[in-house]
Amino acid sequence: MTDTFLGAGIGYRRVHRDALLGVGPRPDVLEVMPEHFFAAPSDIDALAVAYPLVFHAVGLSIATAGHDDTIARARLARVAELVRRARPALCSDHLALTVSPRGIDLGHLAPVPYTEDVLAVVSGRMSRWQDVLGVPIALENIARPFTFGAAEMPESEFFTRLVDATGCGMLLDLTNLLYNARNFDLDARAELLHYPMHAVAAVHLAGGMRSATDGFWVDSHSSVVEDDSLALLAALRGRAWPRVLIVERDEHVPSLLALTAEAQRVAAVWRDLPP
Amino acid sequence: MLAAFQDLLGLLATDAGTRARFADDREGFLRAFPSDEGDRRLLRAIALHDLARFADGLIAKRWQEVRRVVPLSLVVAPRLAVAYRTWLAEHPAPAQDTVLPPGPAEALRALPTLAGATLHPALAAYAPDLLSFEVLSACSLIDGAGRRLRAGFAVHDIVADLRRGVLPMDPPPVPHEYRFERGGAQHRRLT
C-alpha cells in the first residue's frame, strides 16, 4: 500500500459530532462504523465533506461458513450504500466470526482457527466484498480470547496467504498484537515482522486493561495508548506504509480535544518527531 | 464440516449448558459431535477458563449496550441486570437485519422479559411502563418507526422527575397513551 498517507485520526463517536463539525482542533481523518448510519444514511454526509473517512465495520462476519443468507447480504448492501455516499478511502472489518452459520449473533468477535478451510471461506467472501463495495478492503487481526493450539497456522501466515490470494489489505491492530503476545507467551516485536507489511493499509492503537482476576489483557479501548504499543508502531517505520493511524476509544471517552491530542501523539511517533 | 464446527463454537460461546457438557466430559462431547479429527484437535486445544471468560465477556458486553438504553429504569429496578444476564444465557440473540444499533435492538428483543422482571411488589408500580417508555422511545428516535405504549401512569412526568434526580414515590395512576416517532414522544391522557 503506497497511496497517500491521510494522517492520524480517531474513531467517530456521536458525542463528538458537534465539535467535529465546528471549529477547533481536528483529527486528520475519521474512522466511522457504517452500522451507526444504517438508520439515517444522510447523517454521514457532513462528515464526508469535512474529513477523509475510513469505514470500520464490526458485524459482517467474513469467516462464517455458508453465511450468504438474506441478512448477511442485506447488511453488506447497507454498507455498500454508505460507501457510495461517503466514498471512504478504505473499508475494513475483522478476521472473526460474529454470526454462527445457524444464525446466532454472538455480539462480539469470536476467533476463527487459521486453517485451510477458513482461508477458503474468507478468500471467497473477500472477493465478493471487493466486487460489491468497490473500495480497498482490509481485515483486522483481533485480540484473541482463546486460541486453537498447534492445529492452526500462525496468524501472520494466514494473513499473508489471504493477501496473496485476494489482494486485500490488512488493518494491523498493534494493541491486539501486543495483548495476544502477552496472553499467549509470544514475542510481539518478532511476530510483527511476519505479517504482510506491504499490505498494511491502516493501523489501530488503543489502551486496554488487565483483568484483576486472572491477569488476562483485554482490548477494552478504555484508556490511553500505552508505550509498548507505540514502540511497535515505531518498529513499523520503513517496513509498512499505512494510509491511516487510528486511535480507538469506546469506554471512558474523553473530550475531542484530548482524543485529537492523542492522535497527534501517535502521528509524532510515526514521523519520529519528539513528543 | 466447517459450518458444524462454527455452530458448535457459537453454542460454546453463548449456551451455558453446552459449555458445561464440554467442560465435564470433553472427549465424550467430541465423540458425539459430527466432525473430523482436525476439528476435534482444534476444540481440544481451547482452554476452558479462556472459553468461560469469553462467554462471560459476551454477556457483559451485551448488557453494557442494553443498560445505556434504560438508565432511568435501572434507578428504580437495579436487578434488571441480573434478569437480563440470566435470560440471555438461555436465549442467544438471533442475527437480524435491522438498522438499530446493538443496544436498542437487543433491548427491544428483551423488552417482554425485562418488563416481567419489573413486575415485583418491592418495585415501583410504574417500573414496567417506564422501561417500555425508555426502550420504545430510544428505538423510534433512531429508526423513525412509529411505536405505541398504553401506560397506567404519566410516564413523561416520571421521566422528567428522574432526569432531575427526583425519585417519584407512589405517583397516582393516570393512564396515558404514547406514540413514539423520530421526532420524540407524543402523549394523551386516557379517560
Chai-1 contact restraints between the chains, C-beta under 6 A:
chainA,res_idxA,chainB,res_idxB,connection_type,confidence,min_distance_angstrom,max_distance_angstrom,comment,restraint_id
A,F38,B,V99,contact,1.0,0.0,6.0,A-B,restraint_1
A,A39,B,V99,contact,1.0,0.0,6.0,A-B,restraint_2
A,A39,B,I142,contact,1.0,0.0,6.0,A-B,restraint_3
A,A39,B,D143,contact,1.0,0.0,6.0,A-B,restraint_4
A,A65,B,L2,contact,1.0,0.0,6.0,A-B,restraint_5
A,A65,B,A3,contact,1.0,0.0,6.0,A-B,restraint_6
A,A65,B,Q6,contact,1.0,0.0,6.0,A-B,restraint_7
A,G66,B,A3,contact,1.0,0.0,6.0,A-B,restraint_8
A,I71,B,A95,contact,1.0,0.0,6.0,A-B,restraint_9
A,I71,B,D97,contact,1.0,0.0,6.0,A-B,restraint_10
A,A74,B,D97,contact,1.0,0.0,6.0,A-B,restraint_11
A,V99,B,A95,contact,1.0,0.0,6.0,A-B,restraint_12
A,S100,B,Q6,contact,1.0,0.0,6.0,A-B,restraint_13
A,S100,B,D7,contact,1.0,0.0,6.0,A-B,restraint_14
A,S100,B,G10,contact,1.0,0.0,6.0,A-B,restraint_15
A,P101,B,A3,contact,1.0,0.0,6.0,A-B,restraint_16
A,P101,B,Q6,contact,1.0,0.0,6.0,A-B,restraint_17
A,P101,B,D7,contact,1.0,0.0,6.0,A-B,restraint_18
A,R102,B,D7,contact,1.0,0.0,6.0,A-B,restraint_19
A,G103,B,P94,contact,1.0,0.0,6.0,A-B,restraint_20
A,G103,B,A95,contact,1.0,0.0,6.0,A-B,restraint_21
A,I104,B,G10,contact,1.0,0.0,6.0,A-B,restraint_22
A,I104,B,T14,contact,1.0,0.0,6.0,A-B,restraint_23
A,I104,B,P92,contact,1.0,0.0,6.0,A-B,restraint_24
A,D105,B,A93,contact,1.0,0.0,6.0,A-B,restraint_25
A,D105,B,A95,contact,1.0,0.0,6.0,A-B,restraint_26
A,L106,B,A13,contact,1.0,0.0,6.0,A-B,restraint_27
A,G107,B,L58,contact,1.0,0.0,6.0,A-B,restraint_28
A,G107,B,K61,contact,1.0,0.0,6.0,A-B,restraint_29
A,G107,B,R62,contact,1.0,0.0,6.0,A-B,restraint_30
A,H108,B,L58,contact,1.0,0.0,6.0,A-B,restraint_31
A,H108,B,K61,contact,1.0,0.0,6.0,A-B,restraint_32
A,A110,B,A13,contact,1.0,0.0,6.0,A-B,restraint_33
A,P113,B,L42,contact,1.0,0.0,6.0,A-B,restraint_34
A,D117,B,L2,contact,1.0,0.0,6.0,A-B,restraint_35
A,P145,B,D50,contact,1.0,0.0,6.0,A-B,restraint_36
A,P145,B,F54,contact,1.0,0.0,6.0,A-B,restraint_37
A,F146,B,I46,contact,1.0,0.0,6.0,A-B,restraint_38
A,F146,B,A47,contact,1.0,0.0,6.0,A-B,restraint_39
A,F146,B,D50,contact,1.0,0.0,6.0,A-B,restraint_40
A,F146,B,L51,contact,1.0,0.0,6.0,A-B,restraint_41
A,F148,B,L42,contact,1.0,0.0,6.0,A-B,restraint_42
A,F148,B,A45,contact,1.0,0.0,6.0,A-B,restraint_43
A,G149,B,A45,contact,1.0,0.0,6.0,A-B,restraint_44
A,A151,B,R41,contact,1.0,0.0,6.0,A-B,restraint_45
A,A151,B,L42,contact,1.0,0.0,6.0,A-B,restraint_46
